[in-house]
Amino acid sequence: MPKIKVDDLEYNTEDMSEEALEQIRSLQFLETQLAQLRQEIAVCQTAQRTYAAALKAEIDRAGLEPVADTEAEGD
């Protein structure tokens, strides 16, 4: 008998209405989508770090110096 856990309580899915089973299917779909989005976020974060490192390397290669903070100078 398949079971599902809701709020730390187990229920037999065979005892559930078709509406409840549809909610389970929707939750399962969303869990799959969220997992896929988490993977996409991880890829984007990796790319972000790579681009930031490449930018820093280019700044260092060019010997650029940071711009002085004009607000601090005006105080």
C-alpha positions in Angstrom: 0.0 0.0 0.0 1.7 3.3 -1.1 2.0 5.9 1.7 2.6 9.6 1.8 3.8 11.6 4.8 2.1 14.9 5.6 3.2 16.9 8.6 5.1 13.9 9.9 2.0 11.7 9.7 1.7 8.8 7.2 -1.4 8.2 5.1 -2.4 5.4 2.7 -2.8 6.9 -0.7 -5.2 4.1 -1.6 -7.7 5.6 1.0 -7.5 9.1 -0.6 -9.9 10.8 -2.9 -9.1 11.5 -6.5 -8.8 15.2 -5.6 -6.2 14.4 -2.9 -4.3 12.2 -5.4 -4.3 15.1 -7.9 -2.8 17.3 -5.2 -0.1 14.7 -4.6 0.7 14.6 -8.3 0.9 18.4 -8.4 3.2 18.4 -5.4 5.4 15.8 -7.0 5.6 17.8 -10.3 6.5 21.0 -8.3 9.2 19.1 -6.4 10.7 18.0 -9.7 10.6 21.6 -11.0 12.2 23.0 -7.9 15.0 20.5 -8.1 15.6 21.5 -11.7 15.6 25.2 -10.8 18.1 24.5 -8.0 20.4 22.9 -10.5 20.0 25.9 -12.9 20.7 28.3 -10.0 23.9 26.3 -9.2 25.0 26.5 -12.8 24.3 30.3 -12.8 26.2 30.8 -9.5 29.2 28.9 -10.9 29.1 31.1 -14.1 28.8 34.2 -11.9 31.9 33.3 -9.9 33.8 32.5 -13.1 32.9 35.8 -14.7 33.8 37.7 -11.6 37.2 36.0 -11.4 37.8 36.7 -15.1 36.9 40.4 -14.5 39.3 40.6 -11.5 42.1 39.0 -13.5 41.6 41.5 -16.3 41.6 44.4 -13.9 44.8 43.1 -12.4 46.4 42.4 -15.8 45.6 46.0 -16.8 47.0 47.4 -13.6 43.9 49.4 -12.8 43.6 51.1 -9.5 40.3 51.6 -7.6 38.6 55.0 -7.9 38.7 57.1 -4.7 35.5 57.3 -2.8 34.4 61.0 -3.4 31.8 60.9 -0.5 34.5 60.1 2.0 36.6 62.9 0.7 33.8 65.5 0.9 33.0 64.8 4.6 
